[in-house]
Amino acid sequence: MSSGARETGARGRATGPSDGADPRRDLAKDLVLAEFFTRKYALLWVLALSLALFRFVRDFIWVMAVRRAERDGSPDEERRIRLKRRAGATSALLSFVFSYLFVMHVLFGDGS
């Protein structure tokens, strides 16, 4: 192969230093994304994880509470609604606390 020829990758695209990619542009992209992983955006990460967990934790707590109520007696529809509301409040608190501890430990390395 001559020194001026370019190698091709598995899909036939040119690879190597002359593939047209600007390394400064890639670095700029990395720097912009790295900004989101600073303490400045910690609350955003906590809220995003809390929202992602909320529905699943609420449903899990609600199902467990309804099963316990069914074991004690037949729960009516009004009691199921109260149990779902209470499960929602518990889930919001639990999801937020877990998300805060997780983000602080995983992203920033401190458990406080």
C-alpha positions as CSV (number, residue, x, y, z in Angstrom):
1,M,0.0,0.0,0.0
2,S,1.4,3.4,-0.8
3,S,1.9,6.0,1.8
4,G,-0.8,8.3,0.4
5,A,-3.6,5.6,0.3
6,R,-6.1,5.5,3.1
7,E,-7.2,2.3,4.9
8,T,-10.9,1.3,4.9
9,G,-12.7,0.0,7.9
10,A,-15.2,-2.9,8.1
11,R,-18.0,-0.9,6.5
12,G,-15.8,0.5,3.7
13,R,-15.4,4.0,5.3
14,A,-12.1,5.6,5.4
15,T,-10.3,5.4,8.8
16,G,-7.3,7.0,10.2
17,P,-6.1,10.5,10.6
18,S,-7.3,11.7,7.2
19,D,-11.0,10.6,7.7
20,G,-12.2,14.2,7.8
21,A,-13.0,14.3,11.6
22,D,-11.9,17.4,13.4
23,P,-10.4,16.4,16.8
24,R,-11.1,19.9,18.1
25,R,-14.8,19.5,17.5
26,D,-14.9,16.1,19.3
27,L,-13.1,17.7,22.2
28,A,-15.6,20.5,22.3
29,K,-18.4,18.0,22.4
30,D,-16.8,16.1,25.2
31,L,-16.3,19.3,27.2
32,V,-19.9,20.3,26.8
33,L,-21.1,16.8,27.9
34,A,-18.7,16.8,30.8
35,E,-20.3,20.0,32.1
36,F,-23.5,18.0,32.9
37,F,-21.5,15.8,35.3
38,T,-20.5,18.6,37.7
39,R,-22.0,19.4,41.0
40,K,-23.8,22.3,39.4
41,Y,-26.2,19.8,37.8
42,A,-26.4,17.4,40.7
43,L,-30.0,18.4,41.5
44,L,-31.0,17.8,37.9
45,W,-29.6,14.2,38.1
46,V,-31.4,13.6,41.4
47,L,-34.7,14.8,40.1
48,A,-34.4,12.8,36.8
49,L,-33.6,9.6,38.7
50,S,-36.4,10.3,41.2
51,L,-38.9,10.7,38.4
52,A,-37.7,7.6,36.7
53,L,-38.1,5.5,39.9
54,F,-41.3,7.1,41.3
55,R,-43.9,5.1,39.3
56,F,-42.3,1.7,39.8
57,V,-41.7,2.2,43.5
58,R,-45.3,3.6,44.0
59,D,-46.8,0.6,42.2
60,F,-44.7,-1.9,44.2
61,I,-45.6,-0.3,47.6
62,W,-49.3,-0.1,46.6
63,V,-49.5,-3.7,45.5
64,M,-47.9,-4.8,48.8
65,A,-50.4,-2.7,50.8
66,V,-53.4,-3.9,48.8
67,R,-52.3,-7.5,49.4
68,R,-52.0,-6.9,53.1
69,A,-55.4,-5.3,53.1
70,E,-57.0,-8.2,51.2
71,R,-55.5,-10.6,53.8
72,D,-57.1,-8.6,56.6
73,G,-60.4,-8.3,54.8
74,S,-61.9,-7.3,51.5
75,P,-60.7,-3.8,50.7
76,D,-63.3,-1.5,49.0
77,E,-62.4,0.9,46.2
78,E,-62.2,3.9,48.5
79,R,-59.6,2.2,50.6
80,R,-57.6,1.2,47.5
81,I,-57.5,4.9,46.5
82,R,-56.3,5.9,50.0
83,L,-53.6,3.3,49.9
84,K,-52.5,4.5,46.4
85,R,-52.3,8.1,47.6
86,R,-50.3,7.0,50.7
87,A,-48.0,4.8,48.5
88,G,-47.4,7.9,46.3
89,A,-46.2,10.0,49.2
90,T,-44.0,7.3,50.5
91,S,-42.6,6.6,47.1
92,A,-41.8,10.3,46.4
93,L,-39.8,10.5,49.7
94,L,-38.1,7.2,49.2
95,S,-37.2,7.8,45.5
96,F,-35.8,11.3,46.3
97,V,-33.6,10.1,49.2
98,F,-32.3,7.1,47.3
99,S,-31.6,9.2,44.2
100,Y,-29.7,11.8,46.2
101,L,-27.5,9.2,47.9
102,F,-26.9,7.3,44.7
103,V,-26.0,10.4,42.6
104,M,-23.7,11.8,45.3
105,H,-22.0,8.4,45.7
106,V,-21.7,7.4,42.0
107,L,-21.1,10.7,40.3
108,F,-19.2,12.6,42.9
109,G,-17.7,9.9,45.1
110,D,-18.9,11.1,48.5
111,G,-21.7,9.4,50.4
112,S,-22.8,12.5,52.3
